Amino acid sequence: MAEEIVTTTGIARHGATRLPSVDVDSFNIELKDDDGFLGDRASKGAFRKILDSLRKPLKKNGDDPLGKKASADIGKPELDQALAGNDIHAAALVHGAIEEFAQELAYVTRRFLRTKAWADTERIVVGGGFRQSRVGELAIARTDILLKAEDFEVDLVPIRFHPDEAGLIGCLHLAPSWIFEAHDSILAVDIGGTNIRCGVVETCWKKAPDLSKAAVWKSDIWRHADDEPTREGAVKRLVKMLKGLIAEAEAEGLKLAPFIGIACPGVIGEDGSIEKGAQNLPGNWESSKFNLPASLVEAIPAIGDHDTAVLMHNDGVAQGLSEVPFMQDVGRWGVLTIGTGLGNARFTNRRRDKDDRKEKKARDRAE
């Protein structure tokens, strides 16, 4: 097994607790109360349930300002429009849902902060698809206010990069430093319960050695939930997407590193297996006979003139890692991702002073 680990990573272990810039104190914690998993109380679906419960009495009287469409089918742009529109009843209804959801998110966040792994957390970044809306931003801000009113010394802030790209950009922080000295981009994969997204991420390392200016050069998305593929079919489609991006990057003249970073739901084992938490993916990804990193190395043994290295970590961890450059004013921080469920990870920075001086000199030369 140890020999296989070296083959599939070549540089580190999957799901590692020690990364180039941070220690991962915990990830994918599944807290419970009498009603079940706490994450279910602060997910995207939970917000829809709250909205639906507020609409029910209005529907009986024919006074629902959001119309006849089911709450689950109302998109984020429509809810944002209701907030900003002239219909004050629609705006009030959405505001009511935001308030109830913020109360739930505050409750869940408090429970995390009271765990040993999340002790002394100074800042929490909130990502996931729910964040990419005015409704999501208001819910995050309201939760921050609720926590501060209860004397929790923690800041709740929306993730900076677009949630669709944060997981891809975060994969840069899984890679070793030599990647950035010899190459200007990597391949990254963000696997979700609905979509699989692949991208070429430019490091922009010469402009910003802290990777704060990293950007997705090009990406490809496949909504696998619509196709309901087998596990093998999903891997085959993923390989095809990656090979297409490799060809495009080479045609553009990018110096693509022989490295693929993967963000994937669940508890990631050192050997690249998924111990639990992958129930929303197509097929059985938790099987002892399945190893995604090994499958990718077999299908794409080399990128350019070098052997391919693959490193996989939890998707919540990867999203959080995109914030590393902006978290250097705190020591301990976490991430919550609001999507199908509630992803979570807690980090402790471990940057050394000489690293900071080196990056500052590089930045000064670039400027």
Secondary structure, 3 states (H helix, E strand, C coil): CHHHHHHHHCCCCCCCCECCCEEEEEECCCCEECCEEHHHHHCHHHHHHHHHHHHHHHHHCCCCCCCCCCHHHCCHHHHHHHHHCCCHHHHHHHHHHHHHHHHHHHHHHHHHHCCCCCCCCCEEEEECHHHCCHHHHHHHHHHHHHHHHCCCCCEEEECCCCHHHHHHHHHHHHCCCHHHHHCCEEEEEEECCCCEEEEEEECCCCCCCCCCCCEEEEEEEECHHHHCCCHHHHHHHHHHHHHHHHHHHHHHCCCEEEEEEEEECCEECCCCCEEECCCCCCCCCCCCCCCHHHHHHHHCCEECCEECEEEEEEHHHHHHHCCHHHCCCCCEEEEEEECCCEEEEEEEECCCHHHHHHHHHHHHHHC
